[in-house]
Amino acid sequence: MLWYQGKVVDIIKETPSIRRFYIQVPELETYTFQAGQHIKIEFPFNVKKNYRQYSLANAPNGSNVFELLIVLDPNGLATNYLFNEVDIGSSLKVSEPRGSFVHKPDADKDICFICTGVGLAPLRSMYLDIIKNNVPHRHMYLIFGTRYMHDMVYLEEMEQLTQRGDFTFIPVLSRETSDEWVGRRGYLHQVYKELFADKPPVDFYICGWRDMVSEARQTLLDMGFSRKSINFERYN
Ligand SMILES: Cc1cc2nc3c(=O)[nH]c(=O)nc-3n(C[C@H](O)[C@H](O)[C@H](O)COP(=O)(O)OP(=O)(O)OC[C@H]3O[C@@H](n4cnc5c(N)ncnc54)[C@H](O)[C@@H]3O)c2cc1C
């Protein structure tokens, strides 16, 4: 595997526990990857597993800077390091891109992206890439599950995307109690069950923590969707 010395060139505090890290690889003119892939970061920890994987959150853009969307695990080794030790200008050892969780274009099908929290990262890379390169597609749905309003990410971008006409954003909050929230509440599984009850041609791309991904896969299989149409990436 190829490794590079990356340099953190920007950090955006997206929510109290989620940050966007922009990492440059100065030795490359272009950091080449496919939308949906992930990288490894190697940490200076004296433990057996000293790396963690993170999805590339931006669409490939020909530059040598990429973006990561990372949530702090209060008990986590790597994320505590990233949130407490890393700043703009810090160096991070990053790998070449990896993984086969990538978009398979099919002009005759809708695309449904399903995620919770930072599981959005590789899906965002895919839909921004589809839009940027005019990849033939039918309608795109993004079902995004999280707990509270203050956990929502890329809000301005979501508003712009929904103006396009070919992109429907459906956030679903599981624990929000405020009346200010007028969107959907509960768990995201109900949303795709309703939307695709008639089984139209759809390709699914699912990303997030194990339980959500397993439940979504099983539910879609039970609904009669083929294994081939259900693409997924698990974070644990
Ligand atoms: C392909 C892929 C892509 C990913 N992309 C992203 C991404 O884009 N963004 C993102 O935020 N995350 C992503 N992840 C998850 C990421 O790799 C890390 O797992 C995550 O950041 C947590 O790392 P950590 O070192 O902070 O936590 P860890 O130190 O690994 O701990 C994780 C949890 O396990 C518990 N734990 C640790 N050791 C033990 C033990 N011995 N016994 C019991 N419990 C224990 C800790 O309490 C903690 O709650 C991805 C994972 C994969 C596989």
The ligand as an SDF file (V2000), in Angstrom:
LIG
                    3D

 53 58  0  0  0  0  0  0  0  0999 V2000
  -14.3770    1.6350    5.5780 C   0  0  0  0  0  0  0  0  0  0  0  0
  -14.5590    2.5250    6.8000 C   0  0  0  0  0  0  0  0  0  0  0  0
  -14.7460    3.8770    6.6180 C   0  0  0  0  0  0  0  0  0  0  0  0
  -14.9420    4.7110    7.7300 C   0  0  0  0  0  0  0  0  0  0  0  0
  -15.1760    6.0280    7.5170 N   0  0  0  0  0  0  0  0  0  0  0  0
  -15.4050    6.8450    8.5720 C   0  0  0  0  0  0  0  0  0  0  0  0
  -15.6880    8.2270    8.3660 C   0  0  0  0  0  0  0  0  0  0  0  0
  -15.7390    8.7160    7.2300 O   0  0  0  0  0  0  0  0  0  0  0  0
  -15.8880    9.0010    9.4560 N   0  0  0  0  0  0  0  0  0  0  0  0
  -15.8350    8.4970   10.7320 C   0  0  0  0  0  0  0  0  0  0  0  0
  -16.0200    9.2740   11.6810 O   0  0  0  0  0  0  0  0  0  0  0  0
  -15.5800    7.1830   10.9480 N   0  0  0  0  0  0  0  0  0  0  0  0
  -15.3500    6.3480    9.9040 C   0  0  0  0  0  0  0  0  0  0  0  0
  -15.0470    5.0310   10.1280 N   0  0  0  0  0  0  0  0  0  0  0  0
  -14.8530    4.5630   11.5170 C   0  0  0  0  0  0  0  0  0  0  0  0
  -13.3730    4.8080   11.9270 C   0  0  0  0  0  0  0  0  0  0  0  0
  -12.5160    3.9730   11.1580 O   0  0  0  0  0  0  0  0  0  0  0  0
  -13.1080    4.5050   13.3970 C   0  0  0  0  0  0  0  0  0  0  0  0
  -13.5730    3.2230   13.7000 O   0  0  0  0  0  0  0  0  0  0  0  0
  -13.7500    5.5270   14.3210 C   0  0  0  0  0  0  0  0  0  0  0  0
  -13.2710    6.8400   14.0220 O   0  0  0  0  0  0  0  0  0  0  0  0
  -13.4440    5.2400   15.8000 C   0  0  0  0  0  0  0  0  0  0  0  0
  -12.0550    5.2310   15.9820 O   0  0  0  0  0  0  0  0  0  0  0  0
  -11.3900    5.5280   17.4010 P   0  0  0  0  0  0  0  0  0  0  0  0
   -9.9750    5.1110   17.3280 O   0  0  0  0  0  0  0  0  0  0  0  0
  -11.7070    6.9330   17.8240 O   0  0  0  0  0  0  0  0  0  0  0  0
  -12.1730    4.5690   18.3590 O   0  0  0  0  0  0  0  0  0  0  0  0
  -11.5890    3.1760   18.9690 P   0  0  0  0  0  0  0  0  0  0  0  0
  -10.4490    3.4460   19.8880 O   0  0  0  0  0  0  0  0  0  0  0  0
  -11.3260    2.2450   17.8340 O   0  0  0  0  0  0  0  0  0  0  0  0
  -12.8100    2.7100   19.8060 O   0  0  0  0  0  0  0  0  0  0  0  0
  -14.1230    2.5890   19.2200 C   0  0  0  0  0  0  0  0  0  0  0  0
  -15.0780    2.1880   20.3260 C   0  0  0  0  0  0  0  0  0  0  0  0
  -14.7650    0.8890   20.7840 O   0  0  0  0  0  0  0  0  0  0  0  0
  -14.5910    0.8990   22.1790 C   0  0  0  0  0  0  0  0  0  0  0  0
  -13.4470    0.0280   22.5010 N   0  0  0  0  0  0  0  0  0  0  0  0
  -12.1760    0.1770   22.0710 C   0  0  0  0  0  0  0  0  0  0  0  0
  -11.3930   -0.8120   22.5410 N   0  0  0  0  0  0  0  0  0  0  0  0
  -12.2090   -1.5970   23.2790 C   0  0  0  0  0  0  0  0  0  0  0  0
  -12.0210   -2.7860   24.0220 C   0  0  0  0  0  0  0  0  0  0  0  0
  -10.8270   -3.3620   24.1050 N   0  0  0  0  0  0  0  0  0  0  0  0
  -13.0970   -3.3290   24.6340 N   0  0  0  0  0  0  0  0  0  0  0  0
  -14.3180   -2.7610   24.5610 C   0  0  0  0  0  0  0  0  0  0  0  0
  -14.5540   -1.6310   23.8700 N   0  0  0  0  0  0  0  0  0  0  0  0
  -13.5290   -1.0630   23.2510 C   0  0  0  0  0  0  0  0  0  0  0  0
  -14.2840    2.3160   22.5950 C   0  0  0  0  0  0  0  0  0  0  0  0
  -14.8030    2.5800   23.8830 O   0  0  0  0  0  0  0  0  0  0  0  0
  -14.9910    3.1270   21.5310 C   0  0  0  0  0  0  0  0  0  0  0  0
  -16.2900    3.4920   21.9530 O   0  0  0  0  0  0  0  0  0  0  0  0
  -14.8930    4.1700    9.0400 C   0  0  0  0  0  0  0  0  0  0  0  0
  -14.6760    2.8020    9.2070 C   0  0  0  0  0  0  0  0  0  0  0  0
  -14.5210    1.9820    8.1000 C   0  0  0  0  0  0  0  0  0  0  0  0
  -14.3220    0.5070    8.3120 C   0  0  0  0  0  0  0  0  0  0  0  0
  1  2  1  0
  2  3  1  0
  2 52  2  0
  3  4  2  0
  4  5  1  0
  4 50  1  0
  5  6  2  0
  6  7  1  0
  6 13  1  0
  7  8  2  0
  7  9  1  0
  9 10  1  0
 10 11  2  0
 10 12  1  0
 12 13  2  0
 13 14  1  0
 14 15  1  0
 14 50  1  0
 15 16  1  0
 16 17  1  0
 16 18  1  0
 18 19  1  0
 18 20  1  0
 20 21  1  0
 20 22  1  0
 22 23  1  0
 23 24  1  0
 24 25  2  0
 24 26  1  0
 24 27  1  0
 27 28  1  0
 28 29  2  0
 28 30  1  0
 28 31  1  0
 31 32  1  0
 32 33  1  0
 33 34  1  0
 33 48  1  0
 34 35  1  0
 35 36  1  0
 35 46  1  0
 36 37  1  0
 36 45  1  0
 37 38  2  0
 38 39  1  0
 39 40  1  0
 39 45  2  0
 40 41  1  0
 40 42  2  0
 42 43  1  0
 43 44  2  0
 44 45  1  0
 46 47  1  0
 46 48  1  0
 48 49  1  0
 50 51  2  0
 51 52  1  0
 52 53  1  0
M  END
$$$$
